[in-house]
Amino acid sequence: MFTEIERMQYEAAHQRYLDIQRRKSELPEKDKRLFEELKSVEIGRYDVSCSTVLMIADVYQNSAVNAFNTIFRLGFMKGERKGRKAQRELMRR
């Protein structure tokens, strides 16, 4: 069974999730399509580890705005790695 603190943490997290879903539903259609497209991207093993996400969140005190450049660069770096791997596989054929 959950403690009272755990129940309150769950309820707060659930409310944040619902708020995010509400804000997404209020977006213009082109922005909704962007989120759907992002959700469908297969990244396989190039996904960011939980420990990396938590470390970045800690460094930037959970501010996505402040962390944006680092997050973008991390995604770009992982995308380049995936691209280089795909190129190597093409060269082997």
Beta strands, then each sheet from edge to edge (+ up, - down):
end
